[in-house]
Amino acid sequence: MIIYNVTLSIDEEVSADWLLWMQETHIPSIMATGFFMECRLSKILGEQEGGIAYSAMYLARDQAALDGYNLRYASDMQKAHADRFAGKFSAFRTSLELIKQFDK
C-alpha cells in the first residue's frame, strides 16, 4: 500500500473555512476519483508558527493507483485548493510505501 500524505499549514484566519471545505468538498472529491481507499485528516499538534498545520493521509492500494490519480486528477484538485486559499497556505506532499502494519 502507498500513503499519499499532504502536509499543509493554513492561516488561522481562514482555518475554520478551510477545514469545513476540506471535509465537505475537497476530500470527498478526491475520494470520488476511486484511486484511494481511505483518507485520514489530522491536526498536527504542537507549536504553530503563523498557521495551523494539518495532514491528509490518503491510502492507495498500490503505486499504480497513486500514479493514476496524479496523472488524471492531481493538478485540477491542487488548482481548486490554490484558487480558493491563494496566499493563505503552504503545503508539501510525500509518498510513503507501507512496509508493515502493526495492530493491537
SVG drawing of the C-alpha trace seen along z (x, -y; Angstrom):
<svg xmlns="http://www.w3.org/2000/svg" viewBox="-20 -36 29 43">
<polyline fill="none" stroke="black" stroke-width="0.4" points="0.0,0.0 1.0,-3.6 0.3,-6.5 0.0,-9.8 0.5,-12.4 -0.3,-16.1 1.0,-18.3 -0.4,-21.8 -0.2,-24.9 -3.2,-27.2 -3.5,-30.8 -5.5,-30.8 -7.9,-33.5 -9.2,-31.1 -8.7,-27.8 -12.3,-27.2 -13.5,-27.8 -10.6,-25.6 -11.4,-22.7 -15.1,-22.7 -14.3,-22.9 -11.8,-20.0 -14.3,-17.8 -17.4,-18.6 -15.9,-19.3 -12.2,-18.6 -11.6,-15.3 -14.9,-13.8 -14.0,-14.9 -10.6,-13.2 -12.2,-10.1 -14.7,-10.0 -11.9,-9.6 -11.7,-5.9 -7.9,-5.9 -7.9,-5.9 -9.3,-3.5 -9.5,-5.9 -8.3,-9.3 -7.4,-10.4 -7.4,-14.1 -5.4,-15.1 -4.5,-18.3 -0.7,-18.4 -0.3,-19.0 2.5,-21.2 3.8,-24.7 2.5,-26.5 4.2,-29.4 1.8,-31.6 -0.8,-29.0 -2.4,-25.7 -0.9,-22.5 -2.8,-19.5 -2.1,-16.2 -4.3,-14.5 -3.2,-10.9 -4.7,-9.1 -4.3,-5.4 -3.8,-3.9 -3.8,-0.2 -0.5,-0.5 1.8,-2.9 -0.2,-2.4 -3.3,-3.9 -1.4,-6.9 0.2,-7.4 -3.3,-7.2 -4.6,-9.9 -1.6,-12.1 -1.9,-11.8 -5.7,-12.4 -6.7,-14.5 -3.9,-15.9 -3.3,-19.1 -7.0,-20.0 -7.5,-19.2 -4.4,-21.2 -5.6,-24.2 -9.0,-24.2 -7.3,-24.4 -4.9,-27.0 -7.6,-29.2 -9.7,-29.1 -7.0,-29.7 -4.4,-31.6 -1.6,-33.1 -3.1,-31.6 -1.3,-28.2 1.8,-26.3 1.9,-22.6 4.2,-19.7 3.4,-16.2 5.1,-12.9 4.5,-9.4 5.3,-6.5 5.3,-2.8 3.7,-0.9 6.1,1.9 4.1,3.5 1.1,2.5 1.1,3.4 -2.3,3.7 -3.1,4.2"/>
</svg>
